[in-house]
Structures are given as structure tokens and as C-alpha cells.
Amino acid sequence: MGTRTNSRCHTHFTQLMANRGPSYGLDAELAAKQAEKHDPKLEAEAKAWISALTGESLNGNFMEALKDGTVLCKLANAIKPGSVGKINTGSMAFKQMENINAFLTAATNIGVPKNDLFQTVDLYEAQNPPQVVLSIHALGRQAQKLPGYSGPALGPKLADSNARNFTQEQLNASKAAPTKISQGSHGGASQAGMSDHSREIVKSNAMAKPAEPAQPKYGGSPGNFGGAASAPKPASPSQPKYGGAPGNF
């Protein structure tokens, strides 16, 4: 009874995942951005590479062909035999997602960085198909570095690291070596043109004696300014002359 109930639950979950409705709001925006990132050329190259290694024909929708994880597990074993021990062939959702997780683990063991790999829901729920394609390309590049791999190439070969190992004596000698700055050398640079003469100009202008303002010129009488001569003082009116007797002018 319990097994039958679990089977019904898994079947119902699979149907829900397969019958996802249209996206709205933020989901629609994310779907639009992912559609812009989709590169048909990269997808076609990934399809051809997987088919050449596994012998599987990947017709139709690429995500649907990889969704159950069986092709991906075969791909990992074709690159490195024994990478995936058991491949689930059932139609239950959790079994298919186990296959995807097994492939991701195998890809990590082959040498693909985790930040280059997709998440399980990116493939199973088709949330990020472009990332799935990019992860397959990352696996193809890493496979070319794997010892004993003689399969087809996908993308350019990764460059080999050129690690240099120094002895402790060499490290100590590099610390004690004088630098150019300690030797007084600045790589041919000089202080020419680095002097700031603007302040000197300001000082010379500030020290110059300011011109004295013009002094007003005063005329003969108070309140008379300028160089013009002051007006003559008007003559006093003549005083009457008094005689000896009153009323005699």
C-alpha cells in the first residue's frame, strides 16, 4: 500500500513538472532574458559532441532529450569510464534527478569547476537552458585535459598551468634584494616640471606695494575740490556815508 501511494505521488509530481503553465511577472522576465542568452550554435555543437561520444540521437528539444539524465550519465562514462556507477532508467522524477546529480558529481570529479555547472532544476524544470549548454561546453574543454581521453573535442583546449616552485632560500633572497626606490631610482623619472611656481607669483603680487589713491585737490576755500581756481569773492556793497547831521547823506 505504501509503495503504491509513493508511486502515485511521484507520478503526480512528474506530471506537474511536465505541465508547467505559462510564466508571468518575474518568471516571464527571467524567461525572456534566458531566451536572449540562448545560442543555437553552441547548442548544436553540444548535441553533436554528445551524440558522437554516446551514440545517442538527440532529436527534438535538447532539454527534453537530457531531462531524465540517462544520456548525461552515459556521457560522463564515455569521457571517464566508471564515473557513474548506476544509471536509473525509471520514469519517476526523483530517479531522473538522481541521474542528473550523478552527472554533476562526475563532471566535478573530471575537473569542471562547480561555478561552471548548472543546477538540477536548470535542466529538469528547464529554468536555465543556456547554462546547461555552457556546462556541457565546460565539460568538453576539461575532457581534453583528461589523461587517456581520445574522443572528439568540444571547444578550445584549456591551457596547462605553469606553476613555479621556489625554494625558501630563493624567497629569502628576494626579500633581501634592494628595490629601485631604496636605491634612489625611480625608473628614469625626475622632478622636472614638478615645481609649483604659482604660489611664488601670488607672493610677489601680494608683496607689491599697492598704488595710493589719488588725493583730492583743494582750492582756496573750504569745500572747493578739483584743480579749477576758486570763484572770486563778491564785492561788499558800498556803505552809506553819514554826515554830521542826522538824515544828511
C-alpha positions in Angstrom: 0.0 0.0 0.0 2.8 2.4 1.0 4.7 1.7 -2.2 1.6 2.3 -4.4 1.0 5.6 -2.6 4.6 6.7 -3.1 4.4 5.8 -6.8 1.2 7.9 -7.2 2.9 10.9 -5.5 5.9 10.6 -7.8 3.8 10.2 -10.8 1.7 13.3 -9.9 4.9 15.3 -9.3 6.2 14.3 -12.7 3.0 15.4 -14.3 3.2 18.7 -12.5 6.7 19.3 -13.7 5.9 18.4 -17.2 2.7 20.5 -17.4 4.2 23.8 -16.3 1.9 26.7 -17.4 3.0 30.0 -18.9 5.2 32.3 -16.9 4.1 35.6 -15.5 5.7 38.6 -13.8 9.3 38.0 -12.7 9.3 34.4 -14.2 8.4 35.9 -17.5 11.2 38.4 -17.3 13.7 35.7 -16.4 12.5 33.5 -19.3 12.9 36.4 -21.7 16.5 37.1 -20.5 17.3 33.4 -20.9 15.9 33.4 -24.4 18.2 36.2 -25.3 21.2 34.2 -24.0 20.3 31.2 -26.0 22.9 30.4 -28.6 21.7 27.9 -31.3 25.3 27.4 -32.5 26.6 26.4 -29.0 23.6 24.1 -28.6 24.2 22.4 -31.9 27.8 21.8 -31.1 26.9 20.3 -27.7 24.4 18.0 -29.4 26.8 16.8 -32.0 29.5 16.2 -29.4 27.3 14.2 -27.1 26.0 12.1 -30.0 29.5 11.3 -31.1 30.5 10.1 -27.7 27.4 8.2 -26.6 25.9 7.1 -29.9 22.5 8.6 -28.8 20.4 10.5 -31.4 19.3 13.8 -29.8 16.4 14.9 -32.0 13.8 17.4 -31.0 14.0 19.6 -27.9 17.5 19.4 -26.4 16.4 19.9 -22.8 13.7 17.1 -23.1 16.4 14.7 -24.5 18.6 15.3 -21.5 15.9 15.7 -18.8 16.0 12.1 -17.5 19.8 12.3 -17.0 20.5 8.9 -18.7 22.3 10.5 -21.7 24.3 12.7 -19.4 25.4 9.7 -17.3 26.5 7.8 -20.4 28.4 10.9 -21.5 30.3 11.0 -18.2 31.2 7.3 -18.5 32.3 7.8 -22.1 34.7 10.5 -21.0 35.9 8.7 -17.9 34.8 5.1 -17.5 33.2 4.3 -14.2 32.2 7.9 -13.4 28.6 6.9 -12.8 28.1 3.5 -11.3 24.3 3.1 -11.6 22.0 4.8 -14.2 18.3 4.9 -13.3 16.0 4.1 -16.2 12.7 4.6 -14.4 10.2 7.5 -15.2 10.0 8.7 -11.6 11.0 12.3 -11.1 13.4 11.7 -8.2 15.1 8.9 -10.1 15.7 11.1 -13.1 17.0 13.9 -10.8 19.4 11.4 -9.2 20.8 10.8 -12.6 21.4 14.5 -13.1 23.0 14.8 -9.7 25.3 11.8 -10.5 26.3 13.5 -13.7 27.1 16.8 -11.9 29.2 14.9 -9.4 31.1 13.1 -12.2 31.7 16.4 -14.0 33.2 17.8 -10.8 35.5 14.8 -10.4 36.6 15.2 -14.0 37.7 18.7 -13.2 34.9 21.1 -14.1 34.6 23.9 -11.6 31.3 23.9 -9.7 30.5 27.5 -10.7 30.6 26.4 -14.3 27.9 23.7 -13.7 24.2 24.1 -13.9 21.7 23.3 -11.1 19.4 20.3 -11.2 16.3 22.4 -11.7 18.0 24.3 -14.5 17.7 21.2 -16.6 14.8 19.2 -15.1 12.4 22.2 -15.0 14.1 23.9 -17.9 14.7 27.0 -15.8 18.0 27.9 -17.4 18.8 26.0 -20.6 21.6 28.3 -21.7 23.5 27.4 -18.5 23.0 23.7 -19.3 24.6 24.2 -22.7 27.5 26.2 -21.2 28.1 23.5 -18.6 28.4 20.8 -21.4 31.0 23.0 -23.2 32.9 23.4 -19.9 33.0 19.6 -19.6 34.2 19.3 -23.2 37.1 21.7 -22.6 38.1 19.8 -19.4 37.8 16.4 -21.1 40.6 17.3 -23.4 43.0 17.6 -20.5 42.0 14.2 -19.0 44.7 11.6 -19.3 43.7 8.8 -21.7 40.9 10.7 -23.3 40.9 10.3 -27.1 37.4 11.4 -28.0 36.2 14.3 -30.1 37.0 17.8 -28.9 34.4 20.4 -28.0 35.7 24.0 -27.9 39.3 25.1 -27.4 41.6 23.2 -25.2 42.4 24.7 -21.8 45.9 25.9 -21.2 48.0 23.9 -18.8 49.0 25.7 -15.6 52.7 26.8 -15.4 53.2 26.7 -11.6 56.7 27.7 -10.4 58.1 26.4 -7.2 60.8 28.4 -5.4 63.0 27.3 -2.6 63.0 29.0 0.8 66.5 30.4 0.1 65.2 32.0 -3.1 62.3 33.5 -1.3 64.6 34.9 1.4 66.9 36.3 -1.2 64.1 38.1 -3.0 63.0 39.7 0.3 66.6 41.0 1.0 67.1 42.3 -2.5 67.1 46.1 -2.7 64.3 47.8 -4.6 64.7 50.6 -7.1 63.2 53.0 -4.6 65.6 52.1 -1.9 68.4 52.7 -4.4 67.2 56.1 -5.2 66.0 55.2 -8.7 62.5 56.0 -9.9 62.7 54.3 -13.3 64.2 57.4 -15.0 61.7 59.8 -13.7 62.8 63.2 -12.4 61.3 66.1 -10.6 61.5 68.3 -13.6 58.3 70.2 -14.1 57.0 69.2 -10.7 57.8 72.6 -9.0 54.8 74.8 -8.4 55.6 78.4 -9.1 52.1 79.7 -8.8 52.4 80.4 -5.1 55.5 82.4 -5.8 53.6 84.5 -8.2 50.9 85.0 -5.6 53.5 86.0 -3.1 55.2 88.6 -5.4 51.8 90.1 -6.2 50.9 90.2 -2.5 54.2 91.9 -1.5 53.9 94.6 -4.2 53.0 98.0 -2.6 49.6 99.0 -3.7 49.1 102.2 -5.5 48.0 105.1 -3.4 44.6 106.6 -4.2 44.5 109.9 -5.8 44.2 112.7 -3.3 41.6 115.4 -3.9 42.9 118.8 -4.7 41.6 121.6 -2.6 41.1 125.2 -3.7 41.4 128.3 -1.8 38.1 128.0 0.1 36.9 125.0 2.1 34.7 122.7 0.2 36.2 123.6 -3.2 37.7 120.4 -4.9 39.5 119.9 -8.1 42.1 121.9 -10.0 39.9 124.8 -11.0 40.5 128.2 -9.4 38.1 129.2 -6.8 35.5 131.8 -7.8 36.3 135.4 -6.7 34.7 136.6 -3.6 31.8 139.1 -4.5 32.4 142.7 -3.5 30.8 144.0 -0.4 28.0 146.6 -1.1 29.0 150.2 -0.5 28.2 151.5 2.9 26.3 154.7 3.1 28.3 157.7 4.2 26.8 159.5 7.2 27.2 163.3 7.6 27.4 165.2 10.7 23.7 165.7 11.0 21.2 163.0 11.1 19.5 162.4 7.8 22.2 164.0 5.8 23.7 161.6 3.2 
